[in-house]
Amino acid sequence: MTVILLRHGVSTSNTARTLAGRSAGVDLTDHGREQARGLVERLGSLPIEHIVCSPLLRCQRTVAPLADKLGLEAEPDERLLEVDYGDWTGKALADLVSEPLWKVVQRHASAARFPSGESLAEVQFRAVSAVRERDRQFAARHGSDVLWIACTHGDVIKSVLADAFGLHLDGFQRIVVEPASVSVVRYTPTAPYVWRLNDTGPDLSGLAAISPRTGGESRSGPVPGGETGTTDSTDNGAGERPDSSV
């Protein structure tokens, strides 16, 4: 089973450099809406069976054009909600940098709890549980490998990727997840494997080869000697990354 972890497009809070958290009404910017439309070309040809998303507006707006293209209905899942930043919600990042907790969040995330909010350990637990449970549900429903999307938020995705890498939560800030980026995890009976990380490039056709339903290669683990690759493209959008703030 393979999940595409999709971060929402650039939001008004991203450009304002504030910590949106679960604030209502935070929408995509013009650039974010352009990114959402671009997902149709980037992912629209893939055999995606389900789209699950955070109930917040910026995630719903991000997946709407793709869901319409694929004839799917995005399923909200509260376990994919943004971090509950508590009293930090809505504050300017520049003001939060001087808070003692800021360094804890950066260096010792497993001990960080936001004032009147949740801990990052709780975030990781709920998010990983959601992804793995949905994976099991879709496998049982289809009786075969399924490619699906989970659209959520930066810290949420980083916590899921840290789990997939077998990385301690204290190191999750070393992972970069930009707006509208795609990271891909394939879950097998023995372990998860990360196929893509923070991919902002236009050519994601190689992901179709993950699913045996398309006649592609199905692998349950690393290939001895190293992977041979599924696409000739190496473009990860490294040369053009506007508005990639948290």
C-alpha positions as MATLAB code, in Angstrom:
seq = 'MTVILLRHGVSTSNTARTLAGRSAGVDLTDHGREQARGLVERLGSLPIEHIVCSPLLRCQRTVAPLADKLGLEAEPDERLLEVDYGDWTGKALADLVSEPLWKVVQRHASAARFPSGESLAEVQFRAVSAVRERDRQFAARHGSDVLWIACTHGDVIKSVLADAFGLHLDGFQRIVVEPASVSVVRYTPTAPYVWRLNDTGPDLSGLAAISPRTGGESRSGPVPGGETGTTDSTDNGAGERPDSSV';
ca = [
       0.000    0.000    0.000;
       1.364    3.390   -0.963;
       0.463    6.799    0.405;
       1.265   10.123   -1.237;
       1.784   12.631    1.571;
       0.785   15.970    0.084;
       1.314   19.252    1.887;
      -1.229   21.967    1.186;
      -0.277   24.808   -1.136;
       1.040   28.181   -0.021;
      -1.444   29.776    2.375;
      -2.126   33.334    3.472;
      -0.554   32.458    6.805;
       2.619   31.206    5.102;
       3.128   34.524    3.365;
       2.209   36.501    6.502;
       4.784   34.473    8.462;
       2.313   33.536   11.184;
       1.572   30.210   12.835;
      -1.867   29.416   11.464;
      -2.483   26.259   13.431;
      -6.179   25.462   13.392;
      -7.344   29.028   12.793;
     -10.519   29.079   10.720;
     -10.603   30.607    7.250;
      -6.894   30.383    6.377;
      -7.051   30.063    2.600;
      -4.579   29.521   -0.214;
      -2.866   32.476   -1.853;
      -3.046   32.989   -5.609;
       0.178   31.004   -5.872;
      -1.283   28.286   -3.644;
      -4.321   27.994   -5.901;
      -1.996   27.738   -8.886;
      -0.166   24.918   -7.094;
      -3.498   23.163   -6.465;
      -4.391   23.372  -10.151;
      -0.921   22.098  -11.013;
      -1.586   18.899   -9.073;
      -4.005   17.864  -11.806;
      -1.119   17.644  -14.258;
       1.366   16.274  -11.715;
      -0.853   13.538  -10.263;
      -3.942   13.323  -12.453;
      -2.684   10.408  -14.556;
      -1.844    8.190  -11.580;
      -4.125    5.328  -10.456;
      -5.157    7.088   -7.247;
      -8.092    5.416   -5.513;
      -8.686    7.633   -2.476;
      -8.003   11.163   -1.248;
      -8.001   11.792    2.498;
      -7.337   15.264    3.902;
      -7.200   17.470    6.943;
     -10.587   19.174    7.380;
      -8.960   22.629    7.316;
      -9.796   24.897    4.374;
      -6.272   25.123    2.926;
      -6.074   21.349    2.545;
      -9.567   21.048    1.102;
      -8.785   23.763   -1.447;
      -5.510   22.057   -2.358;
      -7.069   18.705   -3.287;
     -10.314   20.018   -4.814;
      -9.124   20.352   -8.462;
      -7.434   16.936   -8.394;
     -10.421   15.250   -6.745;
     -12.671   16.732   -9.435;
     -10.347   15.476  -12.161;
     -10.262   11.951  -10.705;
     -13.962   11.821   -9.863;
     -13.185   11.274   -6.186;
     -14.568   12.828   -3.020;
     -11.966   14.001   -0.531;
     -12.533   12.305    2.818;
     -11.802   14.510    5.850;
      -9.922   12.925    8.742;
      -9.451   14.935   11.935;
      -6.360   12.920   12.813;
      -4.645   14.728    9.926;
      -5.436   18.152   11.385;
      -2.702   20.713   11.848;
      -0.891   20.731   15.189;
      -2.889   22.309   17.993;
      -0.411   25.071   18.785;
      -2.572   26.338   21.642;
      -1.622   29.845   22.768;
       0.881   30.106   19.909;
      -1.883   29.933   17.292;
      -1.982   33.001   15.052;
       1.197   34.557   16.429;
       3.999   35.899   14.244;
       6.936   33.518   13.857;
       9.316   36.405   14.535;
       7.773   36.793   18.002;
       7.905   33.086   18.786;
      11.606   32.637   18.046;
      12.499   34.253   21.378;
      10.285   31.866   23.373;
      12.253   29.243   25.393;
      10.005   26.513   23.958;
      11.143   27.363   20.421;
      14.541   25.720   20.955;
      12.868   22.690   22.500;
      10.667   22.307   19.429;
      13.729   22.505   17.183;
      16.085   20.259   19.165;
      14.036   18.073   21.509;
      10.680   17.744   19.791;
       9.656   14.665   21.743;
       9.527   16.801   24.909;
       7.691   19.746   23.344;
       4.120   20.574   24.317;
       2.581   23.798   23.069;
       0.985   25.967   25.778;
      -2.687   24.967   26.101;
      -2.137   22.766   23.023;
      -0.862   19.308   22.188;
       2.565   17.729   22.236;
       4.471   16.823   19.086;
       4.603   13.226   20.318;
       0.792   13.216   20.341;
       0.778   14.663   16.827;
       3.013   11.884   15.550;
       0.955    9.185   17.253;
      -2.368   10.341   15.788;
      -0.972   11.011   12.320;
       0.911    7.726   11.964;
      -2.099    5.863   13.376;
      -4.360    7.539   10.806;
      -2.121    6.709    7.855;
      -1.557    3.105    8.884;
      -5.227    2.520    9.696;
      -6.368    3.998    6.375;
      -3.773    1.839    4.648;
      -5.250   -1.291    6.232;
      -8.800   -0.213    5.403;
      -8.031    0.407    1.742;
      -6.120   -2.871    1.448;
      -9.078   -4.792    2.884;
     -11.568   -2.917    0.701;
      -9.724   -3.405   -2.586;
      -7.949   -6.684   -1.921;
      -4.887   -5.329   -3.706;
      -2.269   -2.602   -3.627;
      -3.731    0.896   -3.591;
      -2.226    4.307   -4.274;
      -3.866    7.037   -2.180;
      -3.320   10.624   -1.040;
      -3.178   12.084    2.450;
      -3.193   15.899    2.246;
      -2.147   17.525    5.481;
       0.294   19.963    7.089;
       4.067   20.356    7.284;
       4.771   19.208   10.844;
       2.244   16.397   10.507;
       3.910   15.076    7.358;
       7.373   15.391    8.880;
       6.274   13.333   11.870;
       4.954   10.568    9.588;
       8.147   10.598    7.535;
      10.283   10.423   10.685;
       8.396    7.271   11.662;
       8.850    5.797    8.180;
      12.579    6.523    8.251;
      12.894    5.021   11.731;
      14.102    8.450   12.842;
      13.581    9.620   16.412;
      11.066   12.439   16.680;
      13.842   14.692   17.998;
      15.296   14.651   14.479;
      12.096   15.369   12.563;
      13.027   19.021   11.994;
      15.826   17.806    9.718;
      13.152   16.807    7.197;
      12.029   19.504    4.734;
       8.440   19.524    3.463;
       7.546   22.485    1.237;
       4.056   23.686    0.243;
       2.467   21.458   -2.425;
       5.345   18.992   -2.131;
       4.852   15.251   -2.452;
       6.473   12.625   -0.260;
       5.701    8.960   -0.846;
       5.775    6.063    1.613;
       5.125    2.450    0.690;
       4.016    0.310    3.624;
       4.866   -3.384    3.464;
       4.293   -6.211    5.969;
       7.861   -5.815    7.226;
       8.625   -2.081    7.075;
       7.770    1.246    5.443;
       9.950    2.539    2.597;
      10.255    6.178    1.529;
      10.109    6.497   -2.267;
       9.954   10.281   -2.606;
      10.739   13.172   -0.287;
       9.688   16.823   -0.695;
       9.202   16.378   -4.436;
       8.103   19.644   -6.051;
       8.886   18.673   -9.643;
       6.328   18.281  -12.422;
       7.065   14.684  -13.462;
       5.637   12.188  -10.982;
       4.686    9.564  -13.554;
       7.199    7.144  -12.055;
       4.885    6.680   -9.072;
       2.550    4.641  -11.274;
       5.171    1.884  -11.310;
       4.736    1.361   -7.561;
       1.304   -0.173   -8.018;
       1.168   -3.713   -9.467;
      -2.340   -2.922  -10.705;
      -0.736   -0.919  -13.499;
       1.541   -3.779  -14.478;
       4.505   -2.126  -12.828;
       7.036   -3.669  -10.523;
       5.917   -4.584   -7.000;
       8.719   -4.685   -4.445;
       8.446   -5.450   -0.755;
      11.855   -4.086    0.152;
      15.200   -2.728   -1.036;
      16.762   -4.237   -4.126;
      20.189   -5.883   -3.643;
      22.767   -3.687   -5.329;
      20.434   -0.679   -5.264;
      17.286    0.424   -7.072;
      17.395    0.809  -10.841;
      14.814    3.601  -10.909;
      11.388    3.948  -12.473;
      11.743    7.213  -14.388;
      14.388    9.142  -16.288;
      13.410   12.417  -14.650;
      15.581   13.855  -11.915;
      13.802   17.180  -11.676;
      12.842   17.910   -8.101;
      12.095   21.563   -8.690;
      15.280   22.545   -6.895;
      15.836   25.559   -9.080;
      12.429   27.157   -8.543;
      10.963   27.094   -5.032;
       9.023   30.295   -4.303;
       7.060   30.904   -1.114;
       8.384   27.863    0.740;
       8.056   29.262    4.247;
       6.553   27.183    7.065;
];
